[in-house]
Amino acid sequence: MPPRTSPRTSLRTSPSARSGAPSAAELLDFVREVAADAALVSSLPLDPAGRTWIRLDGPGGCEAWLIGWPPGAGTGWHDHGGSHGAFVTARGALTEQSLAARLPTEGWKTLELADGVDRERRLAERDGRAFGPHHVHQVFNAEAGHAVSAHAYHPPLPMMRRYSRTGPVLRLEQVEWPEEWA
């Protein structure tokens, strides 16, 4: 995802984030703080035709984004290349569908998922979650108005795997690398 701008934020960085890698909980604290910054959230340009974003400076060298979601916009199924992360809805509401299963990171192209691995949650304004390095999900705006969310990942995304899904079958479709987002 290429940055459209690179504003610096004045948000607090926790002591443990300054001295080492931020934990998922610290990333969640950071994105909650970003989501609560009304001036920053309002500065994001919104586009009715697609997602918009600005890259933020996050704690401990993490990768952070503020993302705008028009109605119907979504990510598709993906992972974060082994990074842990967190996101919070700053405005509106988002839906997250995720898999409660740890997938192998290599050596497969198609997997049949077991029954009971699907999870879905609606994340209203100020709702968020942290996740570990094996998290596979898709996020989308099923609401009538724009949504805005804050995201942070550590280490910075080394890659993203994109998947398609038909019923219980998950298929690896593409691997994206950071240089493709620039």
QUIRA-V460470 format. One record per backbone hydrogen bond with DSSP energy under -0.5 kcal/mol. CO is the residue of the C=O (numbers start at 1). NH is the residue of the N-H. If there is no record, write none. Layout:
BEGIN
co | nh
CO | NH
CO | NH
END
This chain:
BEGIN
co | nh
5 | 55
7 | 57
14 | 18
15 | 19
16 | 20
23 | 27
24 | 28
25 | 29
26 | 30
27 | 31
28 | 32
29 | 33
30 | 34
31 | 35
32 | 36
33 | 37
34 | 37
36 | 38
37 | 41
38 | 42
39 | 43
40 | 43
40 | 44
41 | 44
47 | 50
50 | 47
52 | 68
53 | 4
54 | 66
56 | 58
56 | 64
58 | 61
59 | 62
62 | 58
63 | 153
64 | 56
65 | 151
66 | 54
67 | 149
68 | 52
69 | 147
70 | 73
73 | 141
77 | 163
78 | 137
80 | 83
84 | 154
85 | 131
86 | 152
87 | 129
88 | 90
88 | 150
89 | 126
91 | 148
92 | 125
94 | 123
95 | 140
96 | 121
97 | 138
98 | 119
99 | 101
101 | 103
109 | 172
111 | 113
111 | 170
114 | 117
117 | 100
119 | 98
121 | 96
121 | 123
122 | 124
123 | 94
124 | 127
127 | 89
129 | 87
131 | 85
132 | 135
133 | 82
136 | 99
137 | 78
138 | 97
139 | 75
140 | 95
140 | 142
141 | 72
147 | 69
148 | 90
148 | 91
149 | 67
150 | 88
151 | 65
152 | 86
153 | 63
154 | 84
158 | 178
160 | 176
161 | 79
162 | 173
162 | 174
163 | 77
164 | 171
166 | 169
168 | 113
168 | 170
169 | 166
170 | 111
171 | 164
174 | 162
176 | 160
177 | 180
178 | 181
178 | 182
END
